């Protein structure tokens, strides 16, 4: 039987047409019998042979018009049923037309109208039923000859029902839906399309064991992130693989297919609930403006460019020294550009005064988002002069030119590593914060129309260049081990789009001199992140993939902070954005310190330069770094 089943191929269309005609002939004969109460003696008076022959001719013509024979029977669906209905209706209309013509010329009906009506229903019933029967046989034997995996669907709504139909229609996958799980107690205990709905709060682990479930598909469009994490944790504990259905607006041509049901990734669990922004304020801030984005090829810079472009600016100036990344974002924005805004890529370094001067002179930007920076802690710790040049003096140059060319608003992208810094990168960003804030305060006193300078400060972003998640993915793909610096190290995480949305919102609300900090949610232990990524990959911790502790890297913290010990925060109208209350720095004194730092930069003495930065930022205490010697 198995060999016979495997040898079957898709039937030629002419065979399907013949089968359909045989069924229609039998349906019309049955209609005659029913019309005359199974009295065969009565049939001879109404020429059933002639009526059936006319029926077959009309049905043949109708099948060509509607292509009712075109569907693959083993995959019969709703659309095939609709085509069959059109075919039998067209057949009946043609018979009615013939009947009326015959009646007009001869004076009586060729085929009784009651026979036509009965045939209409019986032929559709038989045609569709035999197709469904064939589909069921193929589905049954297809599952019988394959190793079946039991699947449960979380969500007994419209999306869950469609997911079940999609999974069961693909016999090659060997999956069998054994139940639905629901949080809605009004649905539990009921049956949906022949499948029982179970209580996701009480029954989930029991049904996993009872049905030996190997996979759970999350098919709820609006599931809270907290609940999704709870479900995934239960699945991982019970060795159940987790996949999810994409939002309806991402279904290909409005239809769901099996290959669109993807595995749940760690990014799906670390994001946060969608944020509500005052888009009107952001749009008013950007529309018809010339916007300059430094570091436009980076993770944050490129997303800022996308979101800025969606708000209808006059033009977006993309400034970066990374040639390939700049080419990529410029090409992407050219395809996304629906408003006709100018998109101009400029290859250059923020420490190159001549190039920057030319940009400001040529384009006269009205808004500047300064995202350019060296940010990788170990790399910067090994190359402090480059970080000082870029992060401090590059920021100073862009800020000074913004003031000179009367830019309306300058928004600096900072980092939580600037708070109580333990590394060179964090200290350079803190000094840059100090300069931007003091520059704003100094000039606002004498010139109310001068540039508004604001700073935004936040933690790690998911998927950014250098993020730990891409590293862990690569290590898992290579078979391990996963390297974690310390078992207790924690980090905050935020998605790139969310971070950039908050940057735009903070930029729009800024009056000048603020350091905006973002609500980063709960910090996450990196080792827990690594363990969950291993389990989501279907692997076993310390069996398939080992976790190895390598020790803190130079300048690395165990945990990040958003406020120093001497800072407090003030609320804003947005619950995820606060203002850090920092100690103001004298602009004139800071200028003198930066002049001295620049001289030390030219001397190329690392210890002397870093020691001086520690005097500028007293809270800078090195950690796991060769510069710890300076703290003594």
Secondary structure as the mmCIF struct_conf table of DSSP 4:
data_model
#
loop_
_struct_conf.conf_type_id
_struct_conf.id
_struct_conf.beg_label_comp_id
_struct_conf.beg_label_asym_id
_struct_conf.beg_label_seq_id
_struct_conf.end_label_comp_id
_struct_conf.end_label_asym_id
_struct_conf.end_label_seq_id
HELX_RH_AL_P HELX_RH_AL_P1 UNK A 2 UNK A 7
HELX_LH_PP_P HELX_LH_PP_P1 UNK A 10 UNK A 12
HELX_RH_AL_P HELX_RH_AL_P2 UNK A 13 UNK A 35
TURN_TY1_P TURN_TY1_P1 UNK A 36 UNK A 38
HELX_RH_AL_P HELX_RH_AL_P3 UNK A 40 UNK A 43
HELX_RH_3T_P HELX_RH_3T_P1 UNK A 44 UNK A 46
TURN_TY1_P TURN_TY1_P2 UNK A 47 UNK A 47
HELX_RH_AL_P HELX_RH_AL_P4 UNK A 48 UNK A 66
TURN_TY1_P TURN_TY1_P3 UNK A 67 UNK A 69
BEND BEND1 UNK A 71 UNK A 71
HELX_RH_3T_P HELX_RH_3T_P2 UNK A 73 UNK A 75
HELX_RH_AL_P HELX_RH_AL_P5 UNK A 78 UNK A 106
BEND BEND2 UNK A 107 UNK A 108
BEND BEND3 UNK A 110 UNK A 111
HELX_RH_AL_P HELX_RH_AL_P6 UNK A 113 UNK A 144
TURN_TY1_P TURN_TY1_P4 UNK A 145 UNK A 145
BEND BEND4 UNK A 146 UNK A 146
STRN STRN1 UNK A 149 UNK A 154
BEND BEND5 UNK A 157 UNK A 157
HELX_RH_AL_P HELX_RH_AL_P7 UNK A 158 UNK A 169
HELX_RH_3T_P HELX_RH_3T_P3 UNK A 171 UNK A 173
STRN STRN2 UNK A 175 UNK A 182
BEND BEND6 UNK A 183 UNK A 183
TURN_TY1_P TURN_TY1_P5 UNK A 185 UNK A 189
STRN STRN3 UNK A 191 UNK A 192
TURN_TY1_P TURN_TY1_P6 UNK A 193 UNK A 194
STRN STRN4 UNK A 195 UNK A 199
TURN_TY1_P TURN_TY1_P7 UNK A 200 UNK A 203
HELX_RH_AL_P HELX_RH_AL_P8 UNK A 204 UNK A 210
TURN_TY1_P TURN_TY1_P8 UNK A 211 UNK A 212
STRN STRN5 UNK A 213 UNK A 218
BEND BEND7 UNK A 221 UNK A 222
HELX_RH_AL_P HELX_RH_AL_P9 UNK A 225 UNK A 237
TURN_TY1_P TURN_TY1_P9 UNK A 238 UNK A 239
STRN STRN6 UNK A 241 UNK A 244
HELX_LH_PP_P HELX_LH_PP_P2 UNK A 245 UNK A 247
HELX_RH_3T_P HELX_RH_3T_P4 UNK A 248 UNK A 250
BEND BEND8 UNK A 251 UNK A 251
STRN STRN7 UNK A 252 UNK A 252
TURN_TY1_P TURN_TY1_P10 UNK A 253 UNK A 254
STRN STRN8 UNK A 255 UNK A 255
HELX_RH_3T_P HELX_RH_3T_P5 UNK A 258 UNK A 260
STRN STRN9 UNK A 262 UNK A 263
HELX_LH_PP_P HELX_LH_PP_P3 UNK A 264 UNK A 264
HELX_RH_AL_P HELX_RH_AL_P10 UNK A 266 UNK A 270
BEND BEND9 UNK A 271 UNK A 271
HELX_LH_PP_P HELX_LH_PP_P4 UNK A 273 UNK A 276
HELX_RH_AL_P HELX_RH_AL_P11 UNK A 279 UNK A 286
TURN_TY1_P TURN_TY1_P11 UNK A 287 UNK A 288
STRN STRN10 UNK A 290 UNK A 294
TURN_TY1_P TURN_TY1_P12 UNK A 295 UNK A 297
BEND BEND10 UNK A 298 UNK A 298
HELX_RH_AL_P HELX_RH_AL_P12 UNK A 299 UNK A 309
TURN_TY1_P TURN_TY1_P13 UNK A 310 UNK A 312
BEND BEND11 UNK A 314 UNK A 314
STRN STRN11 UNK A 315 UNK A 320
BEND BEND12 UNK A 321 UNK A 321
HELX_RH_AL_P HELX_RH_AL_P13 UNK A 323 UNK A 336
BEND BEND13 UNK A 339 UNK A 339
STRN STRN12 UNK A 342 UNK A 347
TURN_TY1_P TURN_TY1_P14 UNK A 350 UNK A 351
HELX_RH_AL_P HELX_RH_AL_P14 UNK A 353 UNK A 363
BEND BEND14 UNK A 366 UNK A 366
STRN STRN13 UNK A 367 UNK A 370
HELX_RH_AL_P HELX_RH_AL_P15 UNK A 377 UNK A 382
HELX_RH_AL_P HELX_RH_AL_P16 UNK A 384 UNK A 387
HELX_RH_PI_P HELX_RH_PI_P1 UNK A 388 UNK A 394
HELX_RH_AL_P HELX_RH_AL_P17 UNK A 395 UNK A 404
TURN_TY1_P TURN_TY1_P15 UNK A 405 UNK A 406
BEND BEND15 UNK A 408 UNK A 408
STRN STRN14 UNK A 409 UNK A 415
HELX_RH_3T_P HELX_RH_3T_P6 UNK A 416 UNK A 418
TURN_TY1_P TURN_TY1_P16 UNK A 419 UNK A 420
BEND BEND16 UNK A 423 UNK A 423
HELX_RH_AL_P HELX_RH_AL_P18 UNK A 424 UNK A 446
TURN_TY1_P TURN_TY1_P17 UNK A 448 UNK A 449
BEND BEND17 UNK A 450 UNK A 450
STRN STRN15 UNK A 452 UNK A 458
STRN STRN16 UNK A 460 UNK A 462
TURN_TY1_P TURN_TY1_P18 UNK A 463 UNK A 463
TURN_TY1_P TURN_TY1_P19 UNK A 465 UNK A 466
HELX_RH_AL_P HELX_RH_AL_P19 UNK A 468 UNK A 477
TURN_TY1_P TURN_TY1_P20 UNK A 478 UNK A 479
HELX_LH_PP_P HELX_LH_PP_P5 UNK A 481 UNK A 481
STRN STRN17 UNK A 482 UNK A 484
BEND BEND18 UNK A 485 UNK A 485
TURN_TY1_P TURN_TY1_P21 UNK A 487 UNK A 488
STRN STRN18 UNK A 490 UNK A 491
STRN STRN19 UNK A 493 UNK A 495
HELX_RH_AL_P HELX_RH_AL_P20 UNK A 496 UNK A 509
BEND BEND19 UNK A 512 UNK A 513
STRN STRN20 UNK A 515 UNK A 518
STRN STRN21 UNK A 524 UNK A 525
HELX_RH_AL_P HELX_RH_AL_P21 UNK A 526 UNK A 536
TURN_TY1_P TURN_TY1_P22 UNK A 537 UNK A 538
STRN STRN22 UNK A 541 UNK A 541
TURN_TY1_P TURN_TY1_P23 UNK A 542 UNK A 544
STRN STRN23 UNK A 545 UNK A 545
STRN STRN24 UNK A 547 UNK A 549
HELX_LH_PP_P HELX_LH_PP_P6 UNK A 552 UNK A 553
TURN_TY1_P TURN_TY1_P24 UNK A 554 UNK A 555
BEND BEND20 UNK A 558 UNK A 559
BEND BEND21 UNK A 562 UNK A 563
TURN_TY1_P TURN_TY1_P25 UNK A 565 UNK A 566
STRN STRN25 UNK A 568 UNK A 571
BEND BEND22 UNK A 573 UNK A 574
TURN_TY1_P TURN_TY1_P26 UNK A 575 UNK A 576
STRN STRN26 UNK A 577 UNK A 581
HELX_RH_AL_P HELX_RH_AL_P22 UNK A 587 UNK A 603
TURN_TY1_P TURN_TY1_P27 UNK A 604 UNK A 604
HELX_RH_AL_P HELX_RH_AL_P23 UNK A 606 UNK A 616
BEND BEND23 UNK A 617 UNK A 617
TURN_TY1_P TURN_TY1_P28 UNK A 618 UNK A 619
BEND BEND24 UNK A 624 UNK A 625
HELX_RH_3T_P HELX_RH_3T_P7 UNK A 626 UNK A 631
#
